[in-house]
Amino acid sequence: MGSFRIEGGHKLKGEIIPQGAKNEAMQIICASLLTDEEVVIENLPNILDINNLIELLRDMGVKVVRSTPDKVSLQAKEIDFGYFKTPEFLQKASRLRGSVMMIGPLLARFGVAYMPKPGGDKIGRRRLDTHVIGLQKLGATFNNEGSVQEATAPQGLRGCYMLLDEASVTGTANIVMAAVMAEGETTIFNAACEPYLVQLCKMLVSMGAHIEGIGSNLLKIKGVSKLKGTKHRLLADMIEVGSFIGMAAMTGSELTIKNAGIEQLGIIPEMFRRIGIKMEYRDDDIYIPAQDHYEVETFMDGSILTIADAPWPGFTPDLISIILVVATQAKGTVLIHQKMFESRLFFVDKLIDMGAQIILCDPHRANVIGLDHHHTLRGIRMSSPDIRAGVALLIAAMSAKGVSIIDNIDQIDRGYQYIDLRLNSLGAKIERI
C-alpha cells in the first residue's frame, strides 16, 4: 500500500474541476445491466472503486469500451452466470459495497442474482435490510447458504406498495432498478431523494421506464417489459466540492471550484458558511477567497453550534469528517454529531496527535474547540482508515507545520482521482512514496 508525504504550510491558488460523482456512478453502472443495448456514461471518475466495478462487469460478460478515462460504453448483451460461483467473483465483489446494487437489475431482467458480503469503508454497521426486504416484497427469494447469497424470482417480480424502514440511498436505488421491470405498479414511500437518486431515475426514464415523483420520497413506478440503451452524464461530485471548500479555508487559500453543480449541493455550502467560510457563486463556479480566520456562527442564547448528518436534504454524512477537521482551525466551538455510523469519528485521535483540541464524547459526538490558526497543527505519521477520513487527514496535513506521512492511501484513491497531481498543480507539496 502506498503513502503520501505532505509538506504542510503551502497555500493553494487557482481553479479546480470536481470529478464526476462516485456515488452516482456506482448506481448508473449497475443500471446498465437492465438492457442488452449500449449504455454510454460520461464524466466518469477514474478511481479505484469505479474501475473495480467496471472490471467486475467485464468479467461477468459485459462488453466494456473505455474510449477515454472519463467515458465508458457498457453493453450487457450476455451475462456469464457461471462466473458468479467462482472464487474470483467472491473476492472482487466483496471488496465493493456498490456491487450490492447489481442484484436489483439482474433480478429484474434475468430472475436470478448473486451477492457476496459487500465491502467498502469500515465505518460501523451498514445494514442491507432495506435492500433485501424491498426486493422480497417485489417477489424475490434469498438463499443464505454459502459465502455467496443467491436471490431468485422464478415467477418474476411483481409491483407492490412498500414503506422503507430507512431512506437508504443504495437500497432505494436497488429497489427502483428492480421495480422498473416488475409487473404492475410499485409505490415506494420513504424513498431516498438525493440528487444521485434523481439522476438514476432520470436515466431510467430515458431508457423507457415510467417513474413518477422523482426528487420526492414517494415514488410510483409502472413496470415495463424492456428497456433501451441511453447516454448519461454524471453530476459533479458534491463530496469533492465540499472537500475543496474545506481545504481552501483550512490552508488559507484562494480557490475557484469550476462547474460545481451548485443547484445540486443542497445545504452543503450553508453548513460551511456556518463555521465562517466565505464563498461567492459565479455562475456555476464557487469562489473561495483567502481567509486568515473564519469564525463559527454564534447564537443569542449562547448555545454551541451543532452540525449533524441526516438523510437528504440534510447534511451528508460523507462530509462530516471534512467539516470536523476544518472546525479545528475555526474561531469558536462546534459539536459534531455523526448519527448514522458509529465508527466514522474514530480518526480524531490522529488530529489530537497533530495538536487539535477535540473531545470525543462517544462514538457519535465530538466537541471541537477551534484554534483560530493561533496554534498550527504539526505533521505526524498516520494511516487513512476510510475514504473521507483519509481526505480529512490530507487537509489537516496540508495545513500543518512540517512533514506528514499518510499510509494506506489506497483508501483515498478509492474515492478521489489524481488527488495529489491536481492539488500539486495548485501549489500543494504532496509526494507518493
N, C-alpha and C positions, 0 to 999 in steps of 0.2 A: 504494500500500500504506500502511495506517495505522501509527500508532505509539502507544505508551503513554508517558506522562510519569508517573513514580512518585516520590513524595516519601517517602523512606525514614524509618525510625525510629518508625513508629506501630504500637502493639500492637493486636492484634485481640481481640475478645471477643464471644462469643455462640454461636449454633448455625448450622450449615450442612448442607444436604442434598446428597449427591453426586448427580450426574446419572445417567441410565441409561448402561449400558456401551456405549461406542463400538464396541469390537471385536466384542462380541456382536451389536450392531445391524447391522453390515455383513453378517454371516452370515445373520441372520434375514431381512433384507430380500431378499437373494438367494434364500433358500429359498422365498419367496412365489411364485417363478416355477415351482415344481413342481406347482402346481394351478391349475385355472381357477376355483376358488372363492375367496371373500373370506378374506383373512388380516388380522387386526387386531393391531397392535403397540402396546403401551402402555409408558410411561416412556421414550419415545424422546428422546435428547438433541438439542437444537436447535443443531446445529453444522454447519460448512461441509461436511465430508466426508459426513455423513449426508444433508444437504439436497441435495447434488450427486448422490448415488447415487439418491435418490428421484426427482429431476428426470430422471436418465438413464432410469429405468424408465418414467416417464411418456412420455418421447419415444419409447420403444420400443413404446408402445401399452398399457401397463398403466394400468388405472383407479386413480387416486390420490385419496383423500379424506382431507384432514388436518383433522379436526374441532377439534383443539386442537394447540398446538405440540408436545406430548408424546404424541400419539396419531394413528396413521395407519392407514387401511384401504387394502390393496392387492389388486387383482384382475387377474390376468394371463390374462384370457379369450382375448385375441388378441394376438399379437406381430407387429409390423411388421418382418419380416426385411430389407426393403429399407433400413431405417434404418441397419443395421449397415455398409452400404457407403458411407455418406455421410461427408464431412469433419467434420460436427458430432459424429458418434459417436466418431470417432478423437480429436477434441480433448477431448471431455468424459470419455471412458473412460480416456484416457491420463493424466488428472490424478488418477485414483483407483486406488490399489493394490487396494482392495476389489472393483473391478469384475471382477477375475480370477475371483472366486467365482460369477459368473453362468454360467461355462462348464459346470460340472457339472449344474446344474438344467436348462439349455437342452438339453444333450446327452441327458439322461435322458428328457426329455419330448418333444423335437422331433427329436432325432437330428442336430442341427447347432447350432454356436455360433461366435461370433467374439470375438477377443481382440486388442486393441492392446497395445503395450508399456506395462505399468502404471506409474503414477506413485507418489506418496507421499513419505515422508521420504527425503532423501539421506543415508543413514547407512551407506553401503557396499553391497557387492553383496548383493542379496536374491534368491536363486535361485527359479526357478519349476519346477525339475526335478521336484520331488515332485508338483506338480500334473499336469504333462504325462505323466510316467512312469506315475503311478497311473491316469490316465484312459486311457492307451494299453493298459494291462493289462486294462481293462474293455472294450476293443474300439474305442476312438476312434482316428481317424487325423488327424494335424495337417499342414496345408499351410502352409509357412513363406513362401510368396511374398507380396510386397506388404507394406504397412505394417500391415495387419490380418490376423492369423493366423486361418485357418478350421479348425475342428475338426468332424469328421463321424463319425457312427456309423450308416451306411446299413443295416447288419444288426442294429442295436440293440445295447445294452450287455449284456454277459454277466458274471455274477459270477465271481470267482476268488480265489485266495489271493495276498496281496501283503505284503511286508516293506518298509515305507517306509524310504528312505535316511536320513531325518531326521524327527523328530517335529514337523513343521511344522503350526502351528495352522490356517492358511488352506488348506494343502494337504490336511490331513485333512478339513476341512470340505467342500472341493470334492469330494473322492472319496466321502465319505459321502453327500452330496446326489445324486451320480450313482448310487451303488450302491443306494439305496433303491428305485429303479425299474428296476434291471438284472435281467435274467432269472437266476434261480438264487440261489446263496448267495455272498456276498463276505466274506472274512476279512481284516481289516486289522490287522497286527501292527506295533508301534512307533508306534501312533496317538498323537497329542497328546491329553492328557486335562485341559486347562484347564477351569475352570468354564464358560466361554463355549461350549466344545465340548459339554460336558454339557447345557447349556441347548438348544443346537441339536438334539441327539439327542432330548431330551425333547419338543421341539416337533414334530419329525418323527414321533415315536411317536403324539402326539396327532392327527396328520394321517393316521394309518393305517400308518405304517412299522413294520417289525419289526427291532429292533436289540437285541442282547444285549451285555453287557459295558460298558454306559455308565459312564463315570468311570474306566475302566481303559485300558491301552494295547493291549488286544486286543478288537477289535470284530467281531461276527458279524452280518451283515445279510442278511435274506431279502427279495429284491425283490418289489415289488407292482406291479400294472399302473396303479393310480390312487391319488392322494392327495386328501384333502378339505381344506377350509378349517379355520382354527383361530383362537384368540385367544392371544396370548403377551405376557407382561410381562417386560421386561428387568431383569437384576440391577443393583445399584448398581455404578458404575464403580470397580473396585479401584485403578486408576491415580489417579483423583481422590482417593480415600480416602488413599492413600499420599502424594500431593502435599500434602493438608491436614495430615496428621500432621507432615510435614517443615516445612511453613510455620509451624505453631504453634510448634515448637521453635526454629526459626531466628529468629523475631521475638519470642520470649519471651511468647507469647500463651496465654490460656486459651480453649480451643475445644472445642465438642462437635460431633462428626460424627454426625448423625442417620441412622438406618436404613442403617448402614454395610455390612450384609451380612457380619457377622463370620465366619460359618461358611465363606464362600467366599473369604476373604482368604488362607488358607494361611499361609505363612511370613512374609508381609509385615510384620505388627506385630512379630514377633520380631526381624526384622532391624533395625527402627528402635530397638527396646529395646536391641539390642547396641551401639548408639552412644550409649546413655544416656537415651533419650527415655522419659519415664514416661507411662503411659496406664492408664485404667480402662475396663472393659467395664460398661456399664449397659444391661441387656437387649441390644438390637441397636445401641446407640449406643456411640461411643468418646469418652471424656472425656480431654482432654489438659490437665493443669494448667500454669499459667505457670511456666516454669523459667528462671532466670537462667543456669544452667550445666547441661550434660549431658556425661557422661564416657564415653569409649569403653571397652568391655569389655577387660580385660587378662587375660593368661594366665600361668600359673605359670612357664613356660619363657621368658618374656619376648618371645615372638613377637608380631608385629603382626597385628591383626585384618584379615582379608581378606574382602571382600564381592564375590562373583562372581555373575553371572547364570547361569541354567540353565533348561532346559525344566521345565514344571510337573511336580512340586510344588516345584521350585527357585524362586529369586528371579527375578521377571520382569525382562527387560531394559528394559522401559519405565520402570522406577523407578530405574535406575542413575544417570541424570542427576540425579534428585531427591536421592537419598541422598548423592551426591557433594557437592552444594552444601551440604547440611545438615552434612556432616562438616567443612566448612571452619571452623565455629564450635564444634565439639566440643572437649573436652579430651582430647588424645591423637592418635594417628596411625592412619590407615586406608589400606589398599591396595585400591583399586577395580579389579576385573578384569572388563572388558567383553569377554566371549568371543565373542559372537555376531555383532557388527557392528564393522567396522574404522574407522568414521568417527564413531561416536557420542560419542567423548570430545573431538572437535575444537572444542568450545565452551569448554574450560577456559582458553584464552588470555584470554578476556574476564573470567573470575573472577580470574585473576592480575592483570590490569589494575586490578581493583577492590581488590586487596590480599591476595587469598587466597594461601596458601602451598601450591602444588601442583607436583609434579614429574611431567611427562608422560613416563613411561618409554618407551613405544612406543604405537602406535595402540590398543592394547587395555588398557593398565595406567596408572593414575595413583596416585601416592602423595600423600595429602592430610594435611598437618600442621595439626591444628586450632588455631585461635587462641583458643578458650575465651572469646570475646567481649571479650578484652583489647584487641584491635585490630579496630575495626569496619571493615567493608568500606566503600568510598567509591563514590558514584554516578558513573557514566560513561554515554556513549552506546554502544549496541551493537545487534546485529541478531540476530533469532531464526533459527537455522539449521534447526530442526525442531520438532515439537510439544513433545516432552518437554524438550529443552534450553531451549526458549522459556520454559516454566513454571519451570524451574530458575533461569533468569536473572531471572524475575519475582520469585521468592522471594528471591534474592540482593539485588535492588534494594529490596525491601520492608524488608530488614534493614539496608540500607546507610545511611551518613550522607550527607545531601544528596539531590540530584535525579538520577535516571537516566532515560534515554530508551531504549526498546526499539523498534527498527524492525522491519518485516516481521512485524507481529503477526497477519497472516492465518494464519501457521503455528500460532499459539496458538489462534486462533478455529476452526481445523480440528478441534480436539480438546476444547476447554473452552467450555461455553456461558455467556454473560454473565459471564465471569470477573471483569471489572472491577466490574460492578454488584454482584455477590454479595459480593466482598471489601470493597468500599466500605461496604456495609451493616454490616460488622463492625468498621469503623474504619480501613480502608486508605485511602490517598490516591492513586488511580490515575485518570488522565485520558486519554481518547482524543484524539489531536491529528492 
